[in-house]
Amino acid sequence: MKNILLIEDDERVSEVVKAYLEREGYNVFLTARGLEGIEINRKNDIDLIILDLMLPDISGEEVCKLIRQFSDVHIFMLTAKGSLTEKIDGLNIGADEYLVKPFSPRELTARINALFRRLNKNNDPENIYDDGNLSVNYEKRTVKLKGMEIAFTPNEFNILYVLIMNNGKVLSREQLIDRVFGMDFDGYDRTIDVHIKNIRKKIEEDTKNPKYIITVTKLGYKFGGEN
């Protein structure tokens, strides 16, 4: 189980974010104060810190600087400060991600899930996705279902890869064509539908109620798997 430390002085925001993260299976530590957050991080095996910049004791920027003196834990900045300069400053002092308030808890959760997939602390570092049932390895360009390798065409693999790397985000047919085939593609956007149908046959237990490749009516497709 991953440990997440949320340093946020708005109790309402804290409780909502905590509820979403716990539903995803994370263990969440809460504090409204920066100095206490630093101590929690020192004493516990924290995998990710969600850090608000407007705190009652010291600024989030100062918290980030102090933590960076002894820890390389990933820091996700959560703040009402939205200017480009402030974002750049946050990243320069050691933040890994930046999300501006007001925000969607679902988006925050999706981005945290994506971050942990990139970290791959306990998995094969070449795997871009592995939930114990479906495993996708980018370097080897292999797809395995329940440990058995499944034959994928290059285009099918590329479509699956793009969807996984945008987990939770809806991509239109045009966006998929652009990212997989390039802007010079001369075919039809329904080509994507054919590939999606073939991918589902290979990885979905029930193609009529897919778990991984989800259709979003009138918008496109998204990847729905969870590590």
Secondary structure, 3 states (H helix, E strand, C coil): CCEEEEECCCHHHHHHHHHHHHHCCCEEEEECCHHHHHHHHHHCCCCEEEEECCCCCCCHHHHHHHHHCCCCCEEEEEECCCCHHHHHHHHHCCCCEEEECCCCHHHHHHHHHHHHHHHCCCCCCCEEEECCCEEEECCCCEEEECCEEECCCHHHHHHHHHHHHCCCCCECHHHHHHHHCCCCCCCCCCHHHHHHHHHHHHHCCCCCCCCCEEEECCCEEEECCCC
